[in-house]
Amino acid sequence: MGFSDNLKRVRLRTGMTQQQVADALGITKSTYCGYETGKRQPDIAKLRKLALQLCISVDALLGLVDDNSEYTVSPQEYERILLFRQLDSHAQRLLRLTFEEELARVRSTAQRHSQQDLLPLRIALQPANGNQGVYLGPDGFRTAMIRQDALPSNASFGLSVSGSMLEPLYHDGEVLVVSGDRPQPGHVGVFMCNGLGVIRMMGSNELLSMDSSRDAQPLDASIRHCGTVVGTLSPADIVG
């Protein structure tokens, strides 16, 4: 995979738009688009800023080493890192103590569950926030352990909800559980459109957006289903 294709893949994984990345680099959107189409190449300084903004190493962005998405830092996590750096040493020490106590609590909770009580589920790294598409490529997932009594038997993968654009059906912080079944009319499903996953309600021969202000999208051969939403998980259902 070339640099331009790799750059687009990593940007989509973070959930950032081309304009957001361009603004962070201090360049125009057209200049950044040139990076993704291969018509332009960033200089060393811009390349370093790109890697920092997209939370990836320069070598991985260039495709020189494997990109291990397990250690990818999300934009929200990176924002918290920047805030942490602005604190004085006393505040940083207090936060570290809190992290250590909470980590011990989480590990203790996990140990109380036997392996028979937990089941693995692939959860997309990029959250769903309404109309924006979600990257669902092979490297776009992490594996989490879920309480067995909370996980539907036909679960295929999970998709986190971010924001309020999917309300009142789904809420911020929930994880949608998706089966591999084809969505039936009146059911909510995940569909692949233009290479990205979107959450839509199945109509008679169209896809209906959760946002009532958006027009229905006619079904055609370019759209394929990824599955049907068959339930939700709360953060308490996810052990690790």
C-alpha positions in Angstrom: 0.0 0.0 0.0 1.4 3.4 -1.0 1.8 6.4 1.2 -1.3 8.2 -0.2 -3.6 5.1 0.3 -2.1 4.5 3.8 -2.7 8.1 4.8 -6.3 8.0 3.8 -6.8 4.7 5.6 -5.3 6.0 8.8 -7.2 9.3 8.7 -10.5 7.4 8.2 -9.6 5.2 11.2 -9.2 8.2 13.4 -12.6 9.7 12.3 -11.0 13.0 11.2 -12.1 14.8 8.1 -9.7 16.1 5.4 -10.5 19.6 6.5 -9.7 18.9 10.2 -6.3 17.4 9.3 -5.6 20.3 6.9 -6.4 22.8 9.6 -4.2 21.0 12.1 -1.3 21.2 9.6 -1.9 24.8 8.7 -2.5 24.0 5.0 -5.5 24.2 2.6 -7.8 21.3 2.1 -6.8 21.1 -1.5 -3.2 20.7 -0.5 -4.0 18.0 1.9 -6.2 16.2 -0.7 -3.2 16.2 -2.9 -1.4 14.1 -0.3 -4.2 11.5 -0.4 -4.4 11.4 -4.2 -0.6 11.2 -4.6 -0.4 14.5 -6.5 1.5 16.1 -3.7 4.0 15.0 -1.1 4.5 16.5 2.3 7.9 17.8 3.4 9.6 16.3 6.4 8.1 18.8 8.8 4.6 18.3 7.5 5.1 14.5 7.6 6.0 14.6 11.3 3.0 16.8 12.0 0.8 14.3 10.1 2.1 11.4 12.1 1.6 13.2 15.3 -2.0 14.3 14.4 -3.0 10.9 13.3 -1.4 9.2 16.3 0.9 6.9 14.3 4.7 6.7 13.8 6.2 8.2 10.7 7.6 4.8 9.6 4.2 3.2 9.9 2.6 6.1 8.0 5.1 5.6 5.2 4.5 1.8 5.3 8.0 1.0 6.3 6.8 -1.0 9.4 3.6 -2.7 10.3 0.9 -0.5 11.8 -0.2 -2.2 15.0 -3.6 -0.6 15.5 -3.8 -2.1 19.0 -1.5 0.7 20.2 -3.1 3.5 18.1 -4.0 6.6 20.1 -7.4 8.0 19.3 -7.9 11.8 18.8 -9.8 11.9 22.2 -6.9 10.1 23.9 -4.4 12.4 22.3 -6.4 15.5 23.5 -6.2 14.2 27.1 -2.5 13.7 26.7 -2.0 17.3 25.7 -4.1 18.4 28.7 -2.0 16.1 31.0 1.1 17.8 29.8 -0.2 21.2 30.8 -0.6 20.2 34.5 2.0 20.8 37.1 3.9 17.8 38.7 1.5 17.7 41.7 -1.6 17.3 39.6 0.1 14.8 37.3 1.1 12.7 40.4 -2.5 12.7 41.7 -3.8 11.6 38.3 -1.3 8.8 38.1 -2.4 7.6 41.6 -6.0 7.7 40.4 -5.1 5.7 37.2 -3.3 3.1 39.3 -6.2 2.7 41.7 -8.7 2.4 38.9 -6.6 0.0 36.9 -6.3 -2.2 40.0 -10.1 -2.1 40.4 -10.7 -3.0 36.8 -8.2 -5.9 37.0 -9.8 -7.1 40.2 -13.2 -7.1 38.6 -11.9 -9.0 35.6 -10.4 -11.6 37.8 -13.7 -12.3 39.5 -15.1 -13.4 36.2 -14.1 -16.8 35.0 -13.3 -17.3 31.4 -16.6 -19.2 31.1 -18.5 -16.0 31.9 -16.8 -13.9 29.2 -17.0 -14.0 25.4 -14.8 -12.1 22.9 -16.3 -9.5 20.6 -14.6 -7.4 17.9 -15.4 -3.7 18.4 -14.7 -1.1 15.8 -11.9 1.3 16.8 -13.8 4.2 15.2 -17.1 5.2 16.9 -20.3 5.9 15.1 -21.7 9.4 15.5 -24.6 9.5 13.1 -24.2 10.3 9.5 -20.4 10.0 9.2 -19.1 6.7 7.9 -17.0 4.3 10.0 -13.9 2.5 8.8 -14.6 -1.3 9.1 -11.5 -2.7 7.5 -9.7 -5.8 9.0 -7.4 -3.5 11.0 -10.2 -1.3 12.3 -11.2 -3.5 15.2 -10.0 -4.4 18.7 -11.1 -7.5 20.6 -12.9 -7.0 24.0 -14.2 -9.5 26.5 -18.0 -9.2 27.1 -20.2 -10.6 29.9 -21.8 -13.7 28.4 -25.3 -12.9 29.7 -25.2 -9.5 28.0 -24.1 -10.6 24.6 -26.7 -11.9 22.0 -25.8 -15.3 20.7 -25.7 -14.2 17.1 -23.3 -11.2 17.7 -20.8 -10.6 14.9 -19.2 -7.3 15.9 -19.7 -4.2 18.0 -19.8 -0.5 17.1 -19.5 2.2 19.8 -21.8 5.2 19.8 -20.4 8.7 20.1 -22.6 11.8 20.6 -26.3 12.2 20.4 -27.1 12.0 16.7 -28.4 8.4 17.0 -30.9 9.3 19.8 -33.5 8.4 20.9 -32.7 4.8 19.7 -29.1 4.7 20.8 -27.1 6.8 23.3 -23.6 8.1 23.7 -21.3 5.4 25.3 -23.3 2.4 24.3 -22.0 -0.3 22.0 -24.3 -1.5 19.2 -24.2 -5.3 18.8 -24.4 -6.3 15.1 -25.3 -9.7 13.8 -24.4 -11.0 10.3 -28.1 -11.2 9.3 -29.5 -9.1 6.5 -31.6 -6.2 7.9 -35.3 -6.5 7.3 -37.6 -3.5 6.6 -38.1 -1.5 9.8 -34.9 -2.8 11.4 -31.7 -0.9 11.9 -28.6 -2.2 10.3 -25.0 -1.4 9.3 -24.4 -0.9 5.6 -21.2 -0.4 3.5 -21.5 2.7 1.4 -18.5 4.2 -0.5 -16.1 2.0 1.5 -17.4 3.0 5.0 -20.0 1.6 7.4 -23.1 3.7 8.1 -26.0 3.0 10.4 -29.4 3.2 8.7 -32.9 1.9 9.0 -34.0 -0.5 6.3 -36.9 0.7 4.2 -38.8 -1.1 1.5 -36.2 -0.3 -1.2 -34.2 2.4 0.5 -32.0 3.3 3.5 -33.5 5.7 6.0 -31.2 8.0 8.0 -31.5 8.4 11.8 -31.5 12.1 11.0 -35.0 12.9 9.7 -33.7 16.0 7.9 -31.7 13.8 5.5 -33.3 12.2 2.4 -33.6 8.5 2.0 -30.9 6.7 0.0 -32.1 4.4 -2.7 -30.7 0.9 -2.5 -28.4 -0.1 -5.4 -25.7 -2.6 -6.2 -23.0 -0.4 -4.7 -24.5 -0.8 -1.2 -24.0 -4.0 0.8 -25.2 -5.0 4.2 -22.8 -5.7 7.1 -25.5 -6.9 9.5 -28.5 -6.0 11.7 -28.3 -4.2 15.1 -29.6 -6.9 17.6 -28.8 -5.2 20.9 -26.7 -2.8 22.9 -24.0 -3.1 25.5 -23.3 -0.7 28.4 -19.7 0.1 29.5 -20.3 -2.2 32.5 -20.8 -5.2 30.1 -17.3 -4.8 28.7 -14.7 -6.3 31.0 -11.6 -5.7 29.0 
